[in-house]
Amino acid sequence: MCRNIKILFNFDPPAGEDEARAAALQYVRKISGFAKPSAANEEVFAQAVDAVAEASQVLLSSLVTSAAPRNHEVEATRAHARAVRRFGSSQAAGRG
């Protein structure tokens, strides 16, 4: 899975449309191979992002769990710790 696509399910507060759209954009970029599509592909690229974002919102609103909701700050701290372990110092991990 693309490292830039974050888990969006079971957060308090819930992930918003902007987060679903950002994940959809990353997904479409990954599978298309385009960071930014050409003018010829721009419309179909945008349609794909819209479709994936909508499907993601349907999925997220339909899932159920008995697990306690995740906390955005705790997850960000964990992600930072993983980056430090992987890349070394805080500066190398993109912080600082």
C-alpha positions as a Python dict, from the first residue, in 0.01 Angstrom:
ca = {
    (1, 'M'): (0, 0, 0),
    (2, 'C'): (115, 352, -70),
    (3, 'R'): (275, 498, 244),
    (4, 'N'): (112, 836, 182),
    (5, 'I'): (-239, 696, 214),
    (6, 'K'): (-336, 706, 580),
    (7, 'I'): (-589, 494, 767),
    (8, 'L'): (-910, 697, 794),
    (9, 'F'): (-1144, 460, 977),
    (10, 'N'): (-1232, 477, 1346),
    (11, 'F'): (-1097, 816, 1446),
    (12, 'D'): (-1241, 1060, 1696),
    (13, 'P'): (-1322, 1304, 1546),
    (14, 'P'): (-1401, 1108, 1227),
    (15, 'A'): (-1196, 1164, 915),
    (16, 'G'): (-1350, 1432, 698),
    (17, 'E'): (-1416, 1464, 328),
    (18, 'D'): (-1087, 1648, 280),
    (19, 'E'): (-890, 1354, 422),
    (20, 'A'): (-1083, 1105, 206),
    (21, 'R'): (-1019, 1324, -98),
    (22, 'A'): (-647, 1349, -21),
    (23, 'A'): (-625, 970, 8),
    (24, 'A'): (-820, 933, -317),
    (25, 'L'): (-581, 1171, -492),
    (26, 'Q'): (-281, 972, -370),
    (27, 'Y'): (-442, 647, -484),
    (28, 'V'): (-522, 778, -832),
    (29, 'R'): (-173, 925, -862),
    (30, 'K'): (-22, 592, -765),
    (31, 'I'): (-221, 373, -1002),
    (32, 'S'): (-206, 618, -1295),
    (33, 'G'): (161, 700, -1255),
    (34, 'F'): (86, 1073, -1285),
    (35, 'A'): (164, 1322, -1012),
    (36, 'K'): (-15, 1579, -1228),
    (37, 'P'): (-197, 1464, -1539),
    (38, 'S'): (-158, 1625, -1880),
    (39, 'A'): (-432, 1853, -2006),
    (40, 'A'): (-562, 1564, -2217),
    (41, 'N'): (-605, 1346, -1906),
    (42, 'E'): (-701, 1611, -1651),
    (43, 'E'): (-1078, 1561, -1670),
    (44, 'V'): (-1072, 1182, -1643),
    (45, 'F'): (-812, 1207, -1365),
    (46, 'A'): (-1039, 1443, -1167),
    (47, 'Q'): (-1338, 1214, -1227),
    (48, 'A'): (-1140, 920, -1092),
    (49, 'V'): (-1042, 1115, -780),
    (50, 'D'): (-1408, 1210, -724),
    (51, 'A'): (-1525, 849, -769),
    (52, 'V'): (-1261, 707, -533),
    (53, 'A'): (-1332, 977, -271),
    (54, 'E'): (-1705, 906, -288),
    (55, 'A'): (-1651, 530, -260),
    (56, 'S'): (-1418, 589, 35),
    (57, 'Q'): (-1680, 800, 215),
    (58, 'V'): (-1944, 529, 158),
    (59, 'L'): (-1705, 265, 292),
    (60, 'L'): (-1603, 468, 598),
    (61, 'S'): (-1963, 549, 689),
    (62, 'S'): (-2067, 184, 651),
    (63, 'L'): (-1793, 13, 853),
    (64, 'V'): (-1859, -88, 1214),
    (65, 'T'): (-1620, -174, 1494),
    (66, 'S'): (-1618, -239, 1865),
    (67, 'A'): (-1264, -103, 1898),
    (68, 'A'): (-1203, 225, 2074),
    (69, 'P'): (-1161, 520, 1834),
    (70, 'R'): (-809, 625, 1740),
    (71, 'N'): (-672, 964, 1834),
    (72, 'H'): (-517, 1178, 1558),
    (73, 'E'): (-239, 1312, 1782),
    (74, 'V'): (-142, 967, 1915),
    (75, 'E'): (-130, 826, 1562),
    (76, 'A'): (81, 1120, 1441),
    (77, 'T'): (325, 1063, 1728),
    (78, 'R'): (349, 694, 1641),
    (79, 'A'): (407, 775, 1274),
    (80, 'H'): (683, 1019, 1368),
    (81, 'A'): (850, 756, 1589),
    (82, 'R'): (839, 505, 1301),
    (83, 'A'): (996, 762, 1069),
    (84, 'V'): (1275, 833, 1317),
    (85, 'R'): (1343, 459, 1349),
    (86, 'R'): (1343, 420, 974),
    (87, 'F'): (1537, 730, 870),
    (88, 'G'): (1734, 821, 1180),
    (89, 'S'): (1720, 1168, 1331),
    (90, 'S'): (1412, 1389, 1360),
    (91, 'Q'): (1549, 1614, 1085),
    (92, 'A'): (1587, 1321, 848),
    (93, 'A'): (1229, 1218, 926),
    (94, 'G'): (1098, 1554, 808),
    (95, 'R'): (1056, 1712, 1150),
    (96, 'G'): (1267, 1988, 1286),
}
